[in-house]
Amino acid sequence: MMNYVSTRDTGIKVTASQAITKGISAEGGLFVPENLPKVSMDTVSELAKLDYIGRAKSILSLFLTDFTEAEVDSCVKGAYETGFSDAKVAPLAKIEDGVHILELFKGPTCAFKDMALQILPRLLTVSSGKAAKGTKIVILVATSGDTGKAALEGFKDVENTQILVFYPSDGVSPMQKLQMCTQEGNNVSVCAIEGNFDDAQSGVKRIFTDKAIGEKLAANSMAFSSANSINWGRLCPQIVYYFSAYCDLLASGEIKAGDEINVVVPTGNFGNILAAYYAKEMGLPVKKLICASNSNSVLTEFLTTGVYDRNREFFTTISPSMDILISSNLERLLYSVSGSENVKQWMKQLSEDGKYEVDGATLDEIKAVFAAGCCDDTETKETIAKVFKGKGYLCDTHTAVAVKVYYDYKEKTGDSTPAVIASTASPFKFSAAVLEAVAGGTEGLDEFEMVERLAEVTGKACPEQLANLRDKAVRFDGCCSKNEMDGVVFNMLGI
Ligand SMILES: *Cc1c(COP(=O)(O)O)cnc(C)c1O
């Protein structure tokens, strides 16, 4: 049986089901496995013979030790058997020798969040059946764009759940906004909030940990859970695709068993890259984890200097899903490297001063594993154009940040270890910036005309689920201030 402990108090021990149902620990810490399971190279070689579903079942079973085999099987199949437009679920595209793009955007909302959010509601339903029978699960989401839609799509009409998404009023792309505001389903609500993503996220975190609000829900047989990447049920499924990418490279003969790879991840909340770190700690031969940021380069600074300082200018960029100054999942890395006492202290400093500095030993250990870099909007667009013109590959703005940071890293270090670059969204989700990058002006074109034009100019097809949005009715157009969030929640729940 695998137990989970809180990053701020290892005396708190829960099962996988409890960790997933609770989302966050009561004192504010995040749940992490007490010990990470190890996966041998022999096992990886066996996994290489399986499809994505087989690989996912095998990896997830190591973590969901209080699920039956049948439960894991049905969650995995329900999430990945249909619903993804590519039978490989997370395919690799080779753009040149030793450089592979891991396409994580083949799900229903065209962003990598689907990889986790198609399965989380299923994990949560099984978990709450074990850990909190008879309670209705209330999902509150703060989104910088892609999580919101992916969570809505994952939870819509799932029995015994209700979901409310808050997004920053000017922090998401028109396509992202339209995707959310047209969401179908009887248990869904969407509301804009005046402010940026961090405002939305801290508002949701506050509501989660507010005792009086929790009691009011309990009195109505309801309980909060989280679909944000602080939920273990979000992170765990993300570990799978790093194993799967390695398996695909093995199966296609690009690498031999035991060869190292580098992994490059466009990073915001530090969830995706943390999953890669866990894969490495479990035994996957990863040499460097390369963390790519946009102009909100708080992580680049942290990973190179050991100083985390959120007191800085906030930039709204063309890669909005990475416009984040508080990367919540970093806490889990700090726990792995440095333990709960330090984490508690640093997180206290972060909430009081917006800043902390880790000790030298911790920084050294982090730097042995992580490299980091950042790039601005101009470089992002240049990269999109260069990769399209030079290699015929069209990537979105977030992916382009990772591609740019990877080539910078390679040039600086001479490290030519085969690289897997995570691609986190369809380019058609961010048509304005992508079109501008490959074809110049976008003046006078609305969102859908840009999508059409992008398809025309590049010869690539727009995913159907984005093209179809044009004909959908807007269901949610509300906007509230930070102080009004509680009221919006009660209103939606009818309590
Ligand atoms: C969420 C998201 C990211 C950032 O992922 P984290 O796990 O938060 O680091 C990057 N790109 C896209 C398109 C996203 O939706």
The ligand as a Gaussian input file, in Angstrom:
#p B3LYP/6-31G(d) Opt

LIG

0 1
 C       -1.097000      24.600000     -18.491000
 C       -0.283000      24.827000     -19.681000
 C        1.113000      24.967000     -19.587000
 C        1.847000      24.961000     -18.274000
 O        1.830000      23.708000     -17.652000
 P        2.189000      23.578000     -16.076000
 O        1.902000      22.172000     -15.740000
 O        1.260000      24.533000     -15.397000
 O        3.599000      23.959000     -15.925000
 C        1.809000      25.131000     -20.767000
 N        1.184000      25.198000     -21.957000
 C       -0.140000      25.071000     -22.072000
 C       -0.783000      25.169000     -23.419000
 C       -0.923000      24.871000     -20.947000
 O       -2.248000      24.745000     -21.072000

